[in-house]
Amino acid sequence: MAKTRALLTETEREQVAGEHGRDRRYQATSRIRRRIEDELTRDVEVLKEHHPDLLAELREVVCEDDDDA
């Protein structure tokens, strides 16, 4: 089974980490921000209405109280 991405592509992970220069980091940050504000927001709304258990799982991962985050 092919590996899929969640929020970031592997290249975007590298760009956010600064491995491809400041311009690429800025561009990746902008793309990711749009996904969070637009697509992820819509996904949360759908899960809230149609599959609250999956939304709870998502919240556990995203809202985890982790000192390393």
MODELLER restraints for C-alpha pairs under 7 A, 6 or more apart:
rsr = mdl.restraints
at = mdl.atoms
rsr.add(forms.Gaussian(group=physical.xy_distance, feature=features.Distance(at['CA:12:A'], at['CA:28:A']), mean=5.78, stdev=0.5))
rsr.add(forms.Gaussian(group=physical.xy_distance, feature=features.Distance(at['CA:15:A'], at['CA:24:A']), mean=5.84, stdev=0.5))
rsr.add(forms.Gaussian(group=physical.xy_distance, feature=features.Distance(at['CA:15:A'], at['CA:25:A']), mean=4.73, stdev=0.5))
rsr.add(forms.Gaussian(group=physical.xy_distance, feature=features.Distance(at['CA:15:A'], at['CA:28:A']), mean=6.43, stdev=0.5))
rsr.add(forms.Gaussian(group=physical.xy_distance, feature=features.Distance(at['CA:16:A'], at['CA:25:A']), mean=4.93, stdev=0.5))
rsr.add(forms.Gaussian(group=physical.xy_distance, feature=features.Distance(at['CA:16:A'], at['CA:28:A']), mean=6.55, stdev=0.5))
rsr.add(forms.Gaussian(group=physical.xy_distance, feature=features.Distance(at['CA:16:A'], at['CA:29:A']), mean=6.73, stdev=0.5))
rsr.add(forms.Gaussian(group=physical.xy_distance, feature=features.Distance(at['CA:18:A'], at['CA:25:A']), mean=5.89, stdev=0.5))
rsr.add(forms.Gaussian(group=physical.xy_distance, feature=features.Distance(at['CA:44:A'], at['CA:55:A']), mean=6.73, stdev=0.5))
rsr.add(forms.Gaussian(group=physical.xy_distance, feature=features.Distance(at['CA:47:A'], at['CA:54:A']), mean=6.59, stdev=0.5))
rsr.add(forms.Gaussian(group=physical.xy_distance, feature=features.Distance(at['CA:47:A'], at['CA:55:A']), mean=5.48, stdev=0.5))
rsr.add(forms.Gaussian(group=physical.xy_distance, feature=features.Distance(at['CA:48:A'], at['CA:55:A']), mean=6.16, stdev=0.5))
